[in-house]
Amino acid sequence: MYKIGDTVVYGTEGICEVTDITLMSFGGDKSQYYILTPISKRQNTIYAPVNNEKIKKRMRSILTSDEARKLIDSLPIEPMEWVENSHERQDVFKNVLLCGSPEEVFSMLTSLYKKQNEQEKINKKLHASDERFMRDGERMLFSELAYALNTDVNEIVKEVFLNLKS
């Protein structure tokens, strides 16, 4: 269980602070809820039930600086297997963004970068949904790495792409 003041990653919302844990009633049932405040959107509030298994899968502790450094140093990460059916691929990518580890997100991104390069060679673009998943994955992962390493997202982007090219 997380504590007030903990910093977590919550699904596609990204980095959030646990600002409160309180008993609330939604739909007549009383349960404990995490009150989460996204770091990038302080005006937003997320209510996440403490004992909901689906929610628990979407919420994890943020990387430590050592874990972030180790992840960047381990690049490039093997791409995930490309799913040809676009609807099935969207389901896989959505699940990775919602519940995946940072390594799984990097694997998804590596797969998308590889596909993007293949498409560019034949003067084509990625499917619009694939581009959206790539942007969302980069935003989520790069902001977490920057937060963990106490640096700017642009510095992380430079370092990641340097490591991917080597």
Legacy VTK file of the C-alpha trace (Angstrom):
# vtk DataFile Version 3.0
C-alpha trace
ASCII
DATASET POLYDATA
POINTS 166 float
0.000 0.000 0.000
1.227 3.454 -0.855
1.475 6.276 1.651
0.574 9.961 1.462
3.482 11.749 -0.173
4.567 8.769 -2.312
5.254 9.398 -5.974
3.790 6.783 -8.311
3.161 6.140 -11.982
-0.539 5.720 -12.672
-1.497 4.289 -16.063
-1.371 6.814 -18.866
-1.689 9.723 -16.415
2.021 9.381 -15.697
3.694 10.625 -12.546
1.350 11.368 -9.663
1.679 12.196 -6.004
-0.469 10.377 -3.460
-1.934 13.450 -1.754
-4.425 11.645 0.467
-5.920 8.261 1.304
-9.514 8.558 2.418
-12.746 6.673 2.878
-15.202 7.691 0.163
-18.610 6.640 -1.042
-19.217 6.257 -4.773
-22.382 4.463 -5.818
-23.378 3.675 -2.244
-20.291 1.577 -1.392
-17.704 2.967 1.007
-14.081 2.164 0.259
-10.641 3.595 0.700
-9.335 5.668 -2.207
-5.961 7.038 -3.137
-6.259 10.688 -4.050
-3.685 11.235 -6.773
-2.476 14.529 -8.192
-0.661 14.351 -11.541
2.675 16.176 -11.370
2.146 17.733 -14.816
-1.493 18.731 -14.189
-1.718 19.844 -10.569
-5.303 21.039 -11.059
-6.485 17.457 -11.797
-7.482 14.905 -9.176
-7.678 11.145 -9.637
-9.621 8.878 -7.299
-8.209 5.342 -7.331
-9.772 2.615 -5.179
-7.125 1.095 -2.900
-8.457 -2.480 -3.091
-9.294 -2.665 -6.802
-7.055 -5.253 -8.524
-7.406 -3.589 -11.934
-6.256 -0.267 -10.470
-3.358 -1.933 -8.619
-2.024 -3.172 -11.979
-2.044 0.402 -13.334
-0.176 1.860 -10.381
3.485 1.336 -9.552
6.304 3.044 -7.727
8.326 5.460 -9.790
11.794 4.358 -10.839
14.639 5.219 -8.494
17.571 7.128 -9.960
19.635 3.903 -9.969
16.873 2.002 -11.783
16.471 4.814 -14.322
20.206 4.947 -14.995
20.386 1.145 -15.343
17.463 1.186 -17.793
19.034 3.860 -19.989
22.404 2.103 -19.891
20.763 -1.167 -20.989
19.514 0.328 -24.258
18.766 -0.720 -26.881
16.058 -3.083 -25.624
14.781 -5.862 -27.866
11.622 -4.816 -29.744
8.385 -6.593 -28.943
6.934 -8.796 -31.634
4.982 -6.723 -34.163
1.279 -7.571 -34.275
0.076 -7.207 -37.870
-3.624 -6.818 -37.046
-4.021 -3.133 -36.136
-6.903 -3.719 -33.691
-5.012 -6.433 -31.839
-1.863 -4.260 -31.854
-3.816 -1.347 -30.352
-5.007 -3.634 -27.539
-1.449 -4.805 -26.867
-0.031 -1.270 -26.901
-2.866 0.071 -24.727
-2.179 -2.626 -22.155
1.551 -1.856 -22.186
0.874 1.837 -21.553
-1.662 1.145 -18.805
0.072 -1.678 -16.946
3.501 -2.273 -18.458
6.872 -1.915 -16.825
9.298 0.720 -18.109
11.167 -2.075 -19.912
7.961 -3.149 -21.663
7.250 0.436 -22.709
10.786 0.699 -24.122
10.276 -2.584 -25.961
7.046 -1.226 -27.457
8.800 2.012 -28.452
11.696 0.099 -30.003
9.188 -1.885 -32.039
7.470 1.315 -33.159
10.780 3.011 -34.078
11.769 -0.042 -36.111
8.424 -0.063 -37.936
8.641 3.698 -38.511
12.069 3.265 -40.144
10.738 0.462 -42.352
7.801 2.629 -43.422
10.028 5.639 -44.174
12.168 3.494 -46.494
9.115 2.885 -48.672
7.840 6.482 -48.354
5.025 5.605 -45.989
4.065 6.637 -42.464
3.049 4.780 -39.373
-0.639 4.195 -38.786
-2.079 7.184 -36.871
-2.849 5.058 -33.804
0.745 3.736 -33.770
2.055 7.320 -33.856
-0.213 8.178 -30.912
1.030 5.183 -28.923
4.611 6.189 -29.684
4.029 9.775 -28.496
2.213 8.611 -25.355
4.898 6.050 -24.553
7.693 8.581 -25.027
5.895 11.186 -22.927
5.257 8.761 -20.093
8.645 7.069 -20.061
10.851 10.087 -20.728
9.100 12.188 -18.095
9.535 9.385 -15.540
13.226 9.026 -16.364
13.710 12.797 -16.155
11.905 12.920 -12.809
13.913 9.985 -11.411
17.206 11.483 -12.572
16.253 15.045 -11.624
16.923 16.376 -15.100
15.115 17.845 -18.087
13.062 15.663 -20.450
15.062 17.019 -23.422
18.288 15.724 -21.858
16.705 12.291 -21.427
15.518 12.288 -25.042
19.058 13.061 -26.266
20.608 10.370 -24.081
18.025 7.727 -24.969
18.361 8.275 -28.710
22.152 8.300 -28.431
21.983 4.905 -26.692
19.471 3.570 -29.210
21.775 4.419 -32.103
24.815 2.739 -30.571
LINES 1 167
166 0 1 2 3 4 5 6 7 8 9 10 11 12 13 14 15 16 17 18 19 20 21 22 23 24 25 26 27 28 29 30 31 32 33 34 35 36 37 38 39 40 41 42 43 44 45 46 47 48 49 50 51 52 53 54 55 56 57 58 59 60 61 62 63 64 65 66 67 68 69 70 71 72 73 74 75 76 77 78 79 80 81 82 83 84 85 86 87 88 89 90 91 92 93 94 95 96 97 98 99 100 101 102 103 104 105 106 107 108 109 110 111 112 113 114 115 116 117 118 119 120 121 122 123 124 125 126 127 128 129 130 131 132 133 134 135 136 137 138 139 140 141 142 143 144 145 146 147 148 149 150 151 152 153 154 155 156 157 158 159 160 161 162 163 164 165
